[in-house]
Amino acid sequence: MNGKATTIDREAIVPAVVGAIPSVVALATGRRRTAAALLALPAGLVAFFRDPQRSADVAAVDEDAVLAPADGKVMYAGPGQPEVAPEGEWQQISIFLSVFDVHINRAPYGGTVESVHYRPGKWLAAYKFESAFENERSDITMVRTVRGEQRRYVFRQIVGLVARRVVTRVKAGDTVATGERIGLMKFGSRMDIFLPPEVKLTVETGQRTVAGETVVAHWPGAAV
């Protein structure tokens, strides 16, 4: 990502201010070294909300390519898992984000937002199977017409043990591009993508992904 700009998401403001309070208190009591050391906390919180520019921000994306919606590690890639995938026949890609990964989420495939469904829930560790249907999450259904074919898919933001809030910045009727920012999750989480059976998955379990850059699947007719 050399030469690409990195900004900080606005969600960093409150955590950074709160995180800076111990340093301010230490400085006010004359403990300068302690105050300097405590600055690592707000600095770390700000770093969590970093928002680097990605290839999808500056270059056109193949209309058949599905990009990773998040930085992280592929936990699962294959047929839709029972209790996890929406009703119907789907393929599934699940990506786990550690607290050290960039947490800005992007649309894996462009189109029109058909629906956004937020569901409150638990805060189980995001790598656990049950987190996919028991944790707090947002399901986003997208639709797009390409070469006369209507393509529909679903992707899901899931918070984890440390992440306690999902931020979704799109709503029904919005049009987004492949790789466009759609929100984030606070502090360690998971993203699932559900694609029709005819789509070819191009990632494997254990593979690292980069949001807005790694191609995770292709719709039929794409040059792989």
C-alpha positions, 0 to 999 in steps of 0.5 A: 500500500505504499504511496496510499493515504491513510486517514482516521475515521470520525468514530475515533474521536470519543474513544481517543478523548476518553483514553486521553483522560488518564494522561491528562490527570497524570500531567495535572498532578505533575507526573510527566513521565507517567502522562507520556507513557499513558499517551499510548492508550489514546494513540492505540485507539486512534490507530484502531480507526485508521482508514487506509486508501485501497485499490478500489478507491482509485481504480475501476473494479471488474464488474464480475469481481467480488472483493474482500469486505474486510482485512483479516483471515478467512475462517471459512470458505465453502457451502453456506453453513446451517444456521449461519447462511440465510435461507436458500442455497448459498456459498459462504466466506467468513473473515475474522478481524483481530483488534490489530486489523483495519476495521473499516468495512467495504462493500464486497460487490457494488449495487443497490442496497435492497435491505439492511437488518440490524439484530441485537445479540450477544458478544461471543468471540467472533471466531466461534461458530455461534457468533454468526447467529447469536451476536449483534450484527447487521445483514445487508442485502445487495442487488445489481444487474449486469449484462441483463442478469440480476445478481443478489447477495448478502453480507453481514457485519458481526461484532465479537468479544471485544467489539461491542458495536456495529456501525452501518452507514448505508440504508435501503435504496443507497447505491454503492460501488464495489469496495466502497466504505459502508461502515465499521465494527468496534474492536475485533469482529467478523464479516460473512459474505453469502453468494449464489452457488454459481459464483466461484470462490477464489480464497481458502481457509487460512488466507489473509485478505485486504479489504477493497483489494483481495478478490475473494470470488468471481461471478460467471464469465469473469476472467480469473 
